[in-house]
Amino acid sequence: MARGLRELQHFSAGGQLGGHAFFTLSGTYGFPTELSREEAVSRGMNVSPISRDEFDTLLSEQRARSQKQTTLGAK
């Protein structure tokens, strides 16, 4: 948890937090997306209003890549 909070602070130093930051926190550090958002808002960080849509798009793209790799590996 402490690592996720440090990384959240690191991402916020770049300005507005977008979907990429939340995707990285979730996928790389296992920091839950909703918790990331709640912490960012409670700490007064600037969260992009479209960050949820960006996150969902990145997650869909990652799932598609994973599914494609699984399909290719099964042949």
C-alpha positions in Angstrom: 0.0 0.0 0.0 2.8 2.4 0.9 4.4 1.8 -2.5 1.2 2.5 -4.3 0.8 5.8 -2.4 4.3 6.8 -3.2 3.8 6.1 -6.9 0.5 8.0 -6.8 2.4 11.0 -5.4 5.0 10.6 -8.2 2.3 10.5 -10.9 0.6 13.6 -9.5 3.9 15.6 -9.7 3.4 15.5 -13.5 0.2 17.5 -13.2 -3.2 16.0 -13.9 -3.7 12.3 -13.1 -5.2 10.5 -16.1 -6.2 7.0 -17.0 -2.6 5.9 -17.7 -1.5 6.7 -14.2 -4.4 4.7 -12.7 -3.8 1.8 -15.2 -0.1 1.7 -14.2 -0.9 1.8 -10.5 -3.3 -1.0 -10.9 -1.4 -3.3 -13.3 2.1 -2.7 -12.1 1.7 -2.1 -8.4 -1.6 -3.8 -7.7 -3.0 -0.6 -6.3 -6.9 -0.7 -6.7 -8.2 1.9 -9.1 -11.0 3.1 -6.9 -8.7 3.4 -4.0 -6.3 5.4 -6.2 -9.0 7.8 -7.2 -10.3 8.2 -3.6 -6.8 8.9 -2.3 -6.0 11.3 -5.1 -9.2 13.3 -4.5 -8.7 13.3 -0.7 -5.2 14.6 -1.2 -6.3 17.4 -3.4 -4.7 16.0 -6.5 -5.9 17.0 -10.0 -7.8 14.0 -11.5 -8.7 14.2 -15.2 -12.5 14.1 -15.7 -12.0 11.5 -18.4 -9.5 9.3 -16.5 -12.1 6.6 -16.0 -12.7 6.4 -19.7 -9.0 6.4 -20.5 -8.4 3.6 -17.9 -11.2 1.5 -19.4 -9.8 1.9 -22.9 -6.3 0.9 -21.8 -7.7 -2.1 -19.9 -9.7 -3.2 -23.0 -6.7 -2.9 -25.2 -4.6 -4.9 -22.7 -7.2 -7.6 -22.5 -7.4 -7.8 -26.3 -3.6 -8.2 -26.5 -3.7 -10.9 -23.9 -6.5 -12.7 -25.6 -4.7 -12.5 -29.0 -1.5 -13.9 -27.4 -3.4 -16.7 -25.8 -5.0 -17.6 -29.1 -1.7 -17.5 -30.9 -0.1 -19.7 -28.3 -2.9 -22.3 -28.6 -2.1 -23.0 -32.2 
